[in-house]
Amino acid sequence: MAPAAKEINKKWLGYILYVVLVTLALLYYLFPAEAVEEAVGNRVNRINSALGFKAEGIRPWIPAGIRIDAGQIYVKDSSVSPVFKADSIYIGPRILQSIRGKYSFDLSGSAYKGDINGWFDSKDEDGMTFASALSFKDFDIAAYEFLAEKLQHRIIGTISGNIEYGNDSGRSSGGNGKAGLRMTDGQLQFQAPIFGISSIDLQNIHLELELHNREITIVKAEMVGSEMKASMTGSIQLQADIKLSQLNLKGALEPLAEFYKNYPEIRNLLKSMKKRVKRGQYFFAITGTLGEPRFRLL
């Protein structure tokens, strides 16, 4: 190639690089963050009209997508903590799915001291009918303020799992989904000691849940600790006010040798309940609501 042609190519390459850099700079500094925040908020509102969205910062992210800093989904006109709050979330298009005519996005980020990954597919631009999947690892339960405010006692530990949810009907009441969750290194801490017990060790909890027409079915719930084991099945009928959700649960509780060793004063109390014991297990039912649960031995 002649020297003059090489010089022309270098100039064109320089011009192209300059235009690309200027375009990226303008895109970064002139990015319509408020419009994007409003658009995300509208999508959240369509899924549930009681919810809103806001973020401390939204910016474009290479290669294609946006990054949301300190984003949160919150209950409107309420002083409760956000339903969900993330330190940072990346959202980008799923190219192959988009080519097929779907509004499809990947997401990844961090929240509650853990990691989160997932995707979202919508059949329509408004996101009224959609399918989604989410996986998370090592979420700190104690850092989840919204849940802590709903519970009478304090739970600590880390939780990992997978959640799938979709809405084929285009209505908030038509959602279906399932979840598999596992909690490790957990502990239930009572506000005040119950029969001298201030806390219960929850080394490992495994949950399998299904959601259909606003009813959660507990397919499997198993807890193993150093002091006791437990299992439970049943259902929770969800209401608009989460505290009014109806409980219909049954389970079995088995105190272990470590429990009797740590709380010898309870031994006599349990002896008086021998008629309720079957193979070392105490069977129970939980009814009422999430706000006012009622526990009884069977």
C-alpha positions in Angstrom: 0.0 0.0 0.0 1.3 3.4 -0.9 2.5 5.7 1.9 -0.3 8.3 1.0 -3.0 5.6 1.3 -1.6 4.4 4.6 -1.7 8.0 5.9 -5.3 8.4 4.7 -6.4 5.2 6.5 -4.7 6.3 9.7 -6.6 9.6 9.5 -9.9 7.9 9.0 -9.2 5.5 11.8 -8.4 8.4 14.0 -11.7 10.2 13.0 -13.8 7.1 13.7 -12.1 6.5 17.0 -12.7 10.2 17.9 -16.4 10.0 16.9 -16.9 6.8 19.0 -15.3 8.3 22.1 -17.3 11.5 21.8 -20.5 9.5 21.3 -19.8 7.3 24.4 -19.0 10.4 26.4 -22.2 12.1 25.4 -24.1 9.0 26.0 -22.7 8.8 29.5 -23.1 12.4 30.5 -26.4 13.0 28.7 -27.9 9.7 29.6 -31.7 10.2 30.4 -31.5 8.6 33.9 -34.8 10.2 35.1 -36.6 8.8 32.0 -35.2 5.3 32.6 -36.1 5.5 36.3 -39.7 6.5 35.4 -39.9 3.7 32.8 -38.7 1.0 35.3 -41.1 2.5 37.9 -44.0 2.2 35.4 -43.2 -1.5 34.8 -43.1 -2.2 38.5 -46.4 -0.4 38.9 -48.1 -2.5 36.2 -47.1 -5.7 38.0 -48.4 -4.3 41.3 -50.0 -0.9 41.6 -49.0 -0.6 45.3 -45.3 -0.7 44.4 -42.9 2.0 43.2 -39.2 2.2 42.1 -36.4 4.6 42.7 -32.6 4.6 42.5 -29.7 6.8 43.6 -28.1 6.5 40.1 -28.7 5.0 36.7 -26.1 5.0 34.0 -25.2 3.2 30.7 -22.9 0.2 31.0 -20.6 -1.4 28.4 -21.1 -3.5 26.3 -24.9 -2.8 26.2 -27.2 -2.2 29.1 -27.6 0.0 32.2 -26.3 -0.2 35.8 -28.6 0.8 38.6 -27.0 1.9 41.9 -28.9 1.6 45.2 -32.2 0.7 43.5 -35.2 -0.2 45.5 -38.8 -1.4 45.1 -40.9 0.1 47.8 -44.5 0.3 49.0 -46.1 3.6 48.1 -47.5 5.8 50.8 -45.9 3.7 53.5 -43.1 4.1 56.0 -42.1 0.4 55.9 -38.6 -0.6 54.6 -38.3 -1.3 50.8 -39.7 -4.6 49.6 -36.3 -5.1 47.8 -33.1 -3.1 47.8 -30.0 -3.8 45.8 -26.5 -2.3 46.0 -26.1 -2.5 42.3 -27.8 -4.2 39.4 -26.8 -4.6 35.8 -29.6 -5.0 33.2 -28.8 -5.8 29.6 -30.7 -7.2 26.5 -30.5 -10.9 25.7 -29.6 -10.6 22.0 -30.8 -14.0 20.7 -34.1 -13.7 22.5 -34.6 -10.2 21.3 -34.0 -11.3 17.7 -36.9 -13.8 18.1 -39.2 -10.9 19.0 -39.2 -11.2 22.8 -38.5 -8.3 25.2 -35.8 -10.2 27.1 -33.1 -9.1 29.6 -30.4 -10.5 31.8 -29.7 -9.1 35.2 -26.9 -9.5 37.7 -25.7 -7.6 40.8 -25.5 -7.6 44.6 -28.0 -7.2 47.4 -28.1 -7.9 51.1 -24.4 -8.8 51.1 -25.0 -11.6 48.5 -25.0 -12.1 44.7 -28.0 -12.2 42.4 -28.4 -13.4 38.8 -31.4 -13.9 36.6 -33.4 -13.1 33.4 -36.8 -11.6 32.4 -38.8 -12.3 29.3 -41.9 -10.5 28.2 -44.3 -11.2 25.4 -45.3 -7.6 25.0 -43.6 -4.2 25.4 -45.6 -3.3 28.5 -44.4 -6.3 30.4 -48.0 -7.3 31.4 -47.3 -11.0 30.5 -43.9 -12.3 31.4 -41.7 -15.1 32.7 -38.6 -14.7 35.0 -36.0 -16.6 36.9 -33.8 -15.5 39.7 -31.0 -17.2 41.6 -29.2 -15.7 44.6 -26.4 -16.7 46.9 -25.5 -15.9 50.5 -28.2 -13.3 51.2 -27.9 -12.0 54.8 -31.4 -12.4 56.3 -30.8 -10.0 59.1 -30.0 -7.3 56.5 -33.4 -7.8 54.9 -35.2 -5.1 56.8 -38.6 -5.6 55.1 -38.9 -9.2 56.4 -37.5 -8.2 59.8 -40.2 -5.7 60.3 -42.9 -8.3 59.5 -41.6 -10.9 62.0 -42.2 -10.9 65.7 -38.8 -12.5 66.4 -35.4 -12.1 64.9 -33.9 -14.5 62.4 -30.2 -14.5 61.4 -28.4 -16.6 58.8 -27.6 -16.7 55.1 -30.0 -17.9 52.4 -29.5 -19.1 48.8 -31.8 -20.4 46.2 -33.8 -20.1 43.0 -37.1 -18.4 42.2 -39.2 -18.7 39.0 -42.2 -16.5 38.5 -44.5 -15.7 35.5 -47.8 -14.0 34.8 -49.5 -15.3 31.6 -52.8 -13.7 32.3 -51.6 -10.1 32.5 -53.2 -9.7 35.9 -51.4 -9.5 39.3 -53.6 -12.2 40.6 -52.7 -14.6 37.8 -49.1 -15.1 38.8 -47.6 -18.6 39.1 -44.2 -19.7 40.3 -42.0 -21.9 42.4 -39.0 -21.6 44.7 -36.3 -23.7 46.2 -34.5 -22.1 49.2 -31.8 -23.2 51.6 -30.8 -21.3 54.8 -27.5 -22.1 56.6 -25.9 -21.0 59.9 -29.3 -19.7 61.1 -30.7 -18.9 64.4 -34.2 -17.8 65.7 -33.8 -15.3 68.5 -36.9 -14.6 70.6 -37.8 -11.1 71.8 -38.3 -12.6 75.3 -37.3 -16.1 76.5 -40.0 -18.7 76.1 -39.9 -21.4 78.8 -36.3 -20.2 79.4 -35.3 -20.5 75.8 -33.9 -17.3 74.2 -32.9 -18.8 70.8 -33.1 -21.9 68.7 -30.3 -23.1 66.5 -31.3 -23.4 62.8 -28.3 -25.0 61.2 -30.0 -25.9 57.9 -33.4 -25.2 56.5 -34.6 -26.5 53.1 -37.8 -25.1 51.5 -39.7 -26.0 48.3 -42.6 -23.7 47.5 -45.2 -23.3 44.7 -47.4 -20.3 44.0 -50.7 -20.5 42.1 -53.5 -17.9 42.2 -52.1 -16.1 45.3 -51.8 -19.4 47.3 -48.4 -20.6 48.4 -48.1 -24.3 48.8 -45.3 -25.6 51.0 -44.3 -28.7 49.2 -41.3 -29.4 51.6 -40.0 -27.6 54.7 -37.3 -29.3 56.7 -35.2 -27.9 59.5 -32.2 -29.5 61.1 -30.4 -28.0 64.1 -28.1 -29.1 66.9 -31.1 -29.1 69.4 -34.1 -30.2 67.3 -35.4 -31.3 63.9 -38.7 -30.2 62.3 -40.8 -30.6 59.2 -43.9 -28.8 57.9 -46.3 -28.8 54.9 -49.5 -26.8 54.1 -50.5 -23.6 52.4 -50.6 -19.8 52.8 -53.4 -17.9 51.2 -52.0 -14.5 50.3 -53.9 -11.2 50.9 -53.2 -7.7 49.7 -52.2 -6.9 53.3 -49.5 -9.5 53.9 -50.3 -9.6 57.6 -53.8 -10.9 56.9 -52.6 -13.9 54.8 -54.3 -17.1 56.0 -52.2 -19.9 57.4 -53.0 -23.6 57.1 -49.9 -25.5 58.2 -49.1 -28.8 59.9 -45.8 -30.2 61.0 -43.7 -32.3 63.4 -41.1 -31.2 65.9 -38.5 -33.5 67.4 -36.3 -32.3 70.3 -32.8 -33.9 70.3 -30.6 -34.9 73.2 -28.7 -31.6 73.0 -32.0 -29.7 73.6 -32.8 -31.7 76.8 -29.2 -31.1 78.0 -29.4 -27.4 77.5 -32.9 -26.9 78.9 -33.3 -29.5 81.7 -36.1 -27.5 83.2 -38.3 -28.2 80.2 -38.0 -32.0 80.6 -40.8 -32.2 83.2 -43.1 -30.0 81.1 -42.6 -32.3 78.1 -43.2 -35.4 80.3 -46.7 -34.1 81.1 -47.4 -34.0 77.4 -46.5 -37.6 76.7 -49.9 -38.3 75.2 -49.0 -35.9 72.4 -45.7 -37.7 71.6 -45.3 -40.2 68.9 -41.9 -41.7 68.4 -40.3 -38.7 70.0 -42.1 -36.2 67.8 -44.6 -33.5 68.7 -47.2 -32.8 66.0 -48.6 -29.3 65.6 -50.8 -27.0 63.5 -50.4 -23.3 62.7 -53.5 -21.4 61.7 -54.6 -17.8 61.9 -52.7 -15.1 59.9 -49.1 -14.1 59.4 -49.8 -11.1 61.6 -51.4 -13.2 64.4 -50.5 -16.9 64.0 -52.1 -19.5 66.3 -50.0 -22.6 67.3 -51.4 -25.7 68.9 -50.3 -29.3 69.5 -52.2 -32.1 67.9 
